[in-house]
Amino acid sequence: MGLLNNISFTLTVLTFRLRDLFVPPAAVLKSLGIKRGQTILDYGCGPGSYSAAAAGLVGPGGKVYAADVNIIAVAHARKMMESWPNLGVIQTDCQTGLPDKSVDAVLLFDVYHDLKEPEKVLKELHRVLKDEGKLFFSDHHMGEQKIIRALIKPGPFELVGKVKKIYRFAK
């Protein structure tokens, strides 16, 4: 990863920090029902603002995994581990290495449009979700019908609700 990627990532971090002032990630996650003791996978974590917010909400009895393919994002998330001991980091473009049915909620925010093999990623997310687990999905690059088709058509998710622009899917 070269200088251009570092500059791009730095701009992304600055943009998200500005967004987070107006729409705090912790408030968003609370509205989705994220709570103490849960295990959360932030797939495509980017700068990690949702990972950090989730780590605070789930507390020391919970666990958050920040996963990303980008080595700069992964390095950034590893630095966050100093402040959040319940945060784990996974570098991946699909497989997480997490046990079957070990995650209460997956955050798939603004990354689906960039996935090289989205069906494989959805299969992996389905595998790690508990039976009563939820997949929270948002991607401002996609319209509602495209989002619904993307997650339901290949299966195995079912749309169960929507909070503002975040879609909630169940197994």
C-alpha positions as CSV (number, residue, x, y, z in Angstrom):
1,M,0.0,0.0,0.0
2,G,1.5,3.2,-1.1
3,L,1.3,6.9,-0.3
4,L,-2.0,7.3,-2.3
5,N,-3.6,4.6,-0.1
6,N,-2.4,6.3,3.0
7,I,-3.7,9.7,1.9
8,S,-7.0,8.1,0.8
9,F,-7.4,6.3,4.2
10,T,-6.6,9.6,6.1
11,L,-9.2,11.4,4.1
12,T,-11.7,8.6,4.9
13,V,-10.9,8.9,8.6
14,L,-11.4,12.7,8.6
15,T,-14.7,12.3,6.7
16,F,-16.0,9.7,9.1
17,R,-15.0,11.8,12.1
18,L,-17.0,14.6,10.7
19,R,-20.0,12.3,10.1
20,D,-19.7,10.9,13.6
21,L,-20.1,14.4,15.1
22,F,-23.6,14.6,13.6
23,V,-24.5,10.9,13.7
24,P,-22.6,9.3,16.7
25,P,-22.0,5.6,16.0
26,A,-22.9,4.7,19.6
27,A,-26.3,6.2,19.2
28,V,-26.9,4.3,15.9
29,L,-25.8,1.0,17.5
30,K,-28.1,1.6,20.6
31,S,-31.0,2.2,18.2
32,L,-30.2,-1.2,16.7
33,G,-30.3,-3.0,20.1
34,I,-26.6,-3.6,20.6
35,K,-26.1,-4.2,24.3
36,R,-23.7,-5.4,27.0
37,G,-22.3,-8.9,26.7
38,Q,-22.9,-9.4,23.0
39,T,-20.4,-10.4,20.3
40,I,-20.3,-8.1,17.3
41,L,-18.5,-8.5,14.0
42,D,-17.9,-5.2,12.2
43,Y,-17.2,-6.5,8.7
44,G,-15.4,-3.9,6.5
45,C,-14.6,-1.8,9.6
46,G,-12.6,0.9,7.8
47,P,-11.4,3.5,10.3
48,G,-13.3,1.6,13.1
49,S,-15.6,4.2,14.5
50,Y,-18.4,1.6,14.7
51,S,-16.0,-1.0,16.1
52,A,-15.0,1.3,19.0
53,A,-18.6,2.4,19.7
54,A,-19.6,-1.3,19.8
55,A,-16.7,-2.2,22.1
56,G,-18.0,0.5,24.5
57,L,-21.6,-0.7,24.3
58,V,-20.9,-4.5,24.8
59,G,-18.5,-3.8,27.7
60,P,-15.9,-6.1,29.1
61,G,-18.2,-9.1,29.0
62,G,-18.7,-8.7,25.3
63,K,-16.4,-8.9,22.2
64,V,-16.1,-7.0,19.0
65,Y,-14.2,-8.1,15.9
66,A,-13.1,-5.4,13.5
67,A,-12.5,-7.0,10.1
68,D,-11.2,-5.5,6.9
69,V,-9.2,-6.4,3.9
70,N,-7.3,-3.1,3.9
71,I,-4.0,-3.4,5.8
72,I,-4.1,0.3,6.7
73,A,-7.6,-0.2,8.3
74,V,-6.4,-3.3,10.1
75,A,-3.3,-1.4,11.5
76,H,-5.6,1.5,12.6
77,A,-7.9,-1.0,14.3
78,R,-5.0,-2.7,16.1
79,K,-4.0,0.7,17.6
80,M,-7.6,1.0,18.9
81,M,-7.1,-2.3,20.8
82,E,-5.0,-0.3,23.3
83,S,-8.1,1.5,24.4
84,W,-10.5,-1.4,23.9
85,P,-9.3,-4.7,25.3
86,N,-12.5,-6.4,24.1
87,L,-11.7,-5.6,20.5
88,G,-10.1,-8.2,18.2
89,V,-8.9,-7.5,14.7
90,I,-9.2,-9.7,11.6
91,Q,-7.6,-9.1,8.2
92,T,-9.7,-10.8,5.6
93,D,-11.5,-10.6,2.3
94,C,-14.0,-13.3,3.2
95,Q,-13.2,-15.9,5.9
96,T,-13.2,-14.6,9.5
97,G,-11.8,-17.7,11.3
98,L,-14.6,-17.2,13.9
99,P,-16.5,-20.3,15.2
100,D,-19.9,-21.2,13.8
101,K,-22.8,-19.4,15.4
102,S,-20.6,-17.2,17.6
103,V,-21.8,-13.7,16.7
104,D,-24.9,-11.9,17.9
105,A,-24.8,-9.2,15.3
106,V,-22.9,-8.3,12.1
107,L,-22.4,-4.8,10.9
108,L,-22.0,-4.6,7.2
109,F,-21.9,-0.8,6.6
110,D,-21.0,0.8,3.3
111,V,-18.8,-2.1,2.1
112,Y,-21.1,-4.5,0.1
113,H,-20.7,-2.5,-3.1
114,D,-16.9,-3.1,-2.9
115,L,-16.9,-6.8,-2.2
116,K,-15.2,-8.9,-4.8
117,E,-17.2,-12.1,-4.0
118,P,-20.3,-10.9,-2.1
119,E,-22.0,-14.3,-2.1
120,K,-19.1,-15.9,-0.4
121,V,-19.0,-13.1,2.2
122,L,-22.7,-13.5,2.9
123,K,-22.3,-17.2,3.3
124,E,-19.5,-16.6,5.9
125,L,-21.5,-14.0,7.8
126,H,-24.5,-16.4,7.9
127,R,-22.2,-19.1,9.2
128,V,-20.8,-17.0,12.1
129,L,-24.2,-15.6,13.1
130,K,-26.1,-17.2,15.9
131,D,-29.5,-18.6,15.0
132,E,-31.2,-15.5,16.5
133,G,-28.4,-13.2,15.3
134,K,-29.0,-10.1,13.1
135,L,-27.2,-8.7,10.1
136,F,-27.3,-4.9,10.0
137,F,-26.8,-3.6,6.5
138,S,-26.3,-0.1,5.1
139,D,-24.7,1.0,1.8
140,H,-25.3,4.4,0.5
141,H,-24.1,3.3,-3.0
142,M,-27.1,1.0,-3.4
143,G,-30.9,1.7,-3.5
144,E,-33.4,-0.2,-1.4
145,Q,-34.5,-2.7,-4.0
146,K,-30.9,-3.5,-4.9
147,I,-30.0,-4.1,-1.2
148,I,-33.0,-6.4,-0.7
149,R,-32.3,-8.4,-3.8
150,A,-28.6,-8.7,-2.9
151,L,-29.2,-10.2,0.5
152,I,-32.4,-12.2,-0.1
153,K,-32.0,-13.5,-3.7
154,P,-28.8,-15.5,-3.0
155,G,-30.1,-16.4,0.4
156,P,-30.2,-17.2,3.2
157,F,-31.2,-13.9,4.9
158,E,-34.7,-12.5,5.5
159,L,-35.5,-8.8,5.8
160,V,-37.0,-8.3,9.2
161,G,-36.9,-4.5,9.6
162,K,-35.4,-1.2,8.9
163,V,-34.2,1.6,11.2
164,K,-33.7,4.8,9.1
165,K,-31.3,3.6,6.4
166,I,-30.1,0.5,8.1
167,Y,-31.7,-2.8,7.1
168,R,-32.0,-5.6,9.6
169,F,-31.8,-9.1,8.3
170,A,-32.2,-12.4,10.1
171,K,-31.1,-16.0,9.3
